[in-house]
Amino acid sequence: MTREGSPVRHAVDLERAAPYTVVPFRMDAGLMARAAIGLVVLASDQTMEYEWRRILTDVPGLAFFAARMPSPADISPGSLAAMEKDIAGAVDLLVPGVALHVVAFGCTSGTIVIGEQRVFGHLRAARPQVRCTSPITAAMAGLHQLGARRIALISPYVVAINALFRRHIEADGVQVARIASFNHANDAQVARIDRASLESAIVGAGSAADVDAVFVACTSLRMCELTRDVEQALGKPVISSNSAMAWHALRLAGIDDRLPRWGRLFEQPAGARAGGPDPGRLSRAFFLGSS
């Protein structure tokens, strides 16, 4: 006898209704035949996942998985510092049980305020030994790989945040020759800054003779479809937070595909500094996940 509604009763009914066969199966590497990357995205971010999908769809055998974490609507040093407590929890949500080659923390200004070492420590609290990157880590690796020495910094940030950026970049051996800022603290509105505004700011600051590359900072700014055009207009490399981090994550994962449609940086291999800042400031092994 079987009880009404029990699994056994349902199985018997199904077998009576139609032939039912358990078939064998095999498994392959799934979506990540070459690599799997984890991405931590701020709750307020509207741009990063879109740009990563646009760029990384060109790379076969690669999958990236995103998790969101709480973030402030208005960006200030204090509100960015407060995000630190939520980093490891977000990483815990990244496809549990699936091995990740790289975890990327998606906040440029937050990484500078909290500190790269501390951010990566939280990433590894959830994913020990994983290779790590952030937008500023990736941007600095990219600038050095491109041979940039004097840059124009384009940002949406207020003065206090821009001062921290300048100090951080120059401590890693690249001079900030010019800063052009939209001076706006609301992250949701920064995501709506239009192409013409970005192009004007980049060309205006990047055309200066004392600038050899441009860094557009902030994952909310929509840059991936603009980069190649402004590079051609300037005759100089232009990198942005989302694109630089996508490039760096690929190289850390051992994928060396060239993707020139997304800018000069994507023609570059990993390079000696792809693991992070100067070893004098922070051990390269820390960024590469070496034990």
N, C-alpha and C positions, 0 to 999 in steps of 0.2 A: 504493500500500500504506500502511496505517496501522498503527502499533504498538498492541498490546493495552494498554488503559488510558489511551491518549493522549486529550487534549481533542478532537482531530478524530474519533477513533473513537467517543467518547461522543456527539458531535454527530450523526454519521451514524446511530447506533443510535436516538437519540431521534427523529430525523426519520422513520425507518422505522416507529417505534412509534405515532406520532400526528402529526397536522398541527402544525407549530411555526411561529409567526409572531412577528416582532419588531414590536411595536406602538408608535406614537408616544406621547409624553406631553408635558404642560406642567407647569410648577411655579408654585406660589403662594408666599405668605409663610410657609407652614408654621404652626407653633404660635404664632409670635411676630409676628402681623400688626401689633401696636401696639408691642411692646417685648420685649426679652430681658434678663433679669437673671441675673447670676452670684452664687452664694451660697457662701461658704467656711464650712464647718461643722467644729467640733472633733470629733475621733474619739470623744470621750466623750459628746457631746450626744445626748439621746434625744427632745428636744422640738421643736427649731426647725423641722425640715422638716415635721413634722406640723402645727404651727400655721401655717406659711406656706401649706401646701396648703389648710388650712381657710379661710384668709382670701382667698388669691389666686384660688381657684376661682371667686369671684364677679366676676372681672375678665376679660371676653372678650378674646381676642387677645394675652394675656400669657403668657409662659413663663418659668419660672425653672429654672436648672440648678445643681446642688449638687456640690461636691467636698469631700472630707474631708481634714483635716490632723492630724498627731500632736498629742496634748494630754495634760497630766498628769491622773492620777486625782484627786489632791489639789491644791487651789487655794491657792497662796501667791504673794507677789510674785516670788520667785525662779523658781518653776515656770512662771509666766505669762511672765516675761521670756524664758525659754528657748524659747518657741514662735516667736519672731520669725524664726528662720532658716528655718522651713518655710512661711512665708506665700506667697512668690512661687511655690514649687513646686506648691502647691495650686491657685493660680490658673491655672497652665499646664494643668491637667487639665480646666478648664471648656470644654467643647465647642470644641476647637481649630478655627479657621477660621470660627466663627460670631461675628458682631459682637454685642457686648454693650453695652447702653445704660448699665448700672450694675453695679458689683460691690460686694457687701456682705460685710463681714468679721464673722463671727458670734461675737464674744466681747466682752462688755461690760467685764469686769474686765481682760482682756488688752489691750484698746485703751487703757485708762487707764494701765496699767503700762508698756506699750511706747511709747505716745504716738500720737495720731491721725496726726500728720504722718508718722511713720515707718511706721505700718501702711499708709497710703495710698500712700506711696512704693513699698512692696513690691507692692501691688496693681497699680500702674502700671508696675512693672518688667516685668510680664507682659502688661499691657493698657494701653499708653500712651494717655493722654488720656481714659480711661474715667471716668465719674462714680463717686464712692465714698461709701460710708456705713458706719457701724458702729452698734451699739446705743446707745452713749453719744452719738455724734454725732446720731443720730436723736432720742433722748430729749430732748436739749437744744433741738434745733430745734422739737420738738413742745411742750415746756414753754413756750418763748417764744411760739410761735404761739397757745397757749391762754391766754397772759397770766399764767402762774403766777409767783409771786414767792417764796412760802414753801412748801416741800414736806415731805412725810414720805417718807423713803427706806425701802423694805422690801427686805431682801436676805437671802441665805443665808450671807453671807461672815463671815469672822473679823474681829477688830477692826482688824488692820493694813490689810486691804483696804477696809473701811468708811471708815477715815480718809482713804485716797486718794480715794475717791468724794466724800466731803464737800468735800475741798480742790478737786477738779476742778469739781464742780458750782458751788460758790460763786465760783470764779474766773471763771465764765461768767455771773455776775450773778443766780443763783438761790440763795436761802438755804435751807439744810437745817435745818428747825426741829426735826425729830424723826427718829430712826433706830430701826427695829425689825428685829432680825436673828435668823435661825435659828441663826447661829453654827456653821455646819457646813461642813467643807472638802471633803467627798467629793462630787464632781460627779454621779456615778451615783446616789447616794442623794438628792441635792437634787432630781433629776427625779421622785422619788416622794413629795415633800411633797404632802399631799393638799389638796383644795379647802377643807375646813373650816379647816385651819391657815392657809392663805393668807387666806381671808376674815376670820378673826379678827384676824390681824396688820394687814391693811389697814384694817379698820373701827376697830380699836383706836387706831392711830396717826393715821389720816386724819380721825377725828371731832374732833380737837382744833381749837379755835377759831383757833389761829394757823397752821393749814395750809389752803392753798387748792387743792392738788393732791397726788396720790400718784404716786411713781415706784417700780415694782416691778422691781428690777434682777436680771438673770441670765437667760440664754437657756434654762436648764434648767427654770426654774419654769413650770408649766402655767397660763397666764393667759388665753389668748384667749377661752375660753368662759365666763370668770368676770367679765371686765372690765365688761360692761354692767350686770350685776347689782349689783356693788359701787359703781359710779357712781350708780346709782339709790338705793342705800341711803344713800350719803354726800351726794348732791347736789353732788359735786365730780368733776373729771376724774381718771381713773386711767389711767396709761400703763405699759406693760411693755416689756422689751427687744425681744422678738420682734415684737410688734405695732407698736411705734414704728418699728422698722427696716423692716418691710413698708410702712408708710405712707410713710416717707421715700424708700424705693426707688421706689415708684410715682410720687411727685411729682418726683423727680429724672429719671425716665424720661419725664416729660411726661404722665402719666396722672392726671387730676384727678377720677376717679370717687369719689362719696361712698358710703361703706359703713358707715352708722351702727350696724348690728348688732354691729360690733366695737369700738364705743366712740366717745366724743366726738371723739377725735383724727381719726378717719376722716371726719368732717364738715368738716374743715379743708382749705383749699387749701394750696398750697406755702408761700406767705408769703415775706416778704423774707429770712427767715433759713433757709429750707429747705436752703440750700447748706452750712450748717455753723455753727461758732461765730462769735463777734464778729470782724469783720475786724481789729480791733486785736490780737487774740490770734493769729489765723491767717487768711491770705488766703482770702476766700470763693471766689476763682477756683480755688484749689487743690482745694476740695471739689467744685466743679462741673466740673472737668476742662478748664477754659479754658486755652488756650495763652498 
